[in-house]
Amino acid sequence: EDQVTQSPEALRLQEGESSSLNCSYTVSGLRGLFWYRQDPGKGPEFLFTLYSAGEEKEKERLKATLTKKESFLHITAPKPEDSATYLCAVLLPFSGGYNKLIFGAGTRLAVHP
Amino acid sequence: DAGVTQSPTHLIKTRGQQVTLRCSPKSGHDTVSWYQQALGQGPQFIFQYYEEEERQRGNFPDRFSGHQFPNYSSELNVNALLLGDSALYLCASSFTGDGYTFGSGTRLTVV
């Protein structure tokens, strides 16, 4: 069965304290890996898409990397406004040549001043 | 450019009732997927619609049904509501299956 696991479940950082979030997956036929940010009571906001092992994407203080079994979201010198839940999702094929997006449970990040 | 629009934003229903949630996809998107997100959990795939047909569904009972209209908008219907159906319901639109854009969701509370 396709599985996406995110760790840690929750992370508390001091402002400026860099860290990494992990997303490991056991799936068949990965077509892409997505990172989303979600604020409380809101829908997920797209951050990055990664398609192949070795690929990296950066946006402000965030950098996403992908290997064959996992992805990391690195947060450099975080600020309180980076506090949110970060969701990892994998794009998988299903019958008919279509795709579906399957999510992990997320990492709740709290950055304190 | 309007993103994905969901309505209503909040809803309170009684056990046993039926509910309809609505979604207008992002301009240019033709595929709509629905997700259920319980508090503290990741979104769970309910089903996906393309060309007015359900392509595939996740592990949800037949009480969950949907529809897609010719203008690509979509509805999610849930019958015989249970307390466990309380969740944030998310709609995501896409084109050719990648680049999913999510709406802000509908918060359903069943009492």
Interface residues (C-beta under 8 A of the other chain):
Chain A: V4 Q6 R31 G32 F34 Y36 G41 K42 G43 P44 E45 F46 T49 L87 A89 L91 F94 S95 G96 Y98 N99 K100 L101 I102 F103 G104 A105 G106
Chain B: V4 Q6 S33 Y35 G40 Q41 G42 P43 Q44 F45 Q48 Y50 R55 Q56 L88 L90 A92 G97 D98 G99 Y100 T101 F102 G103 S104 G105 R107
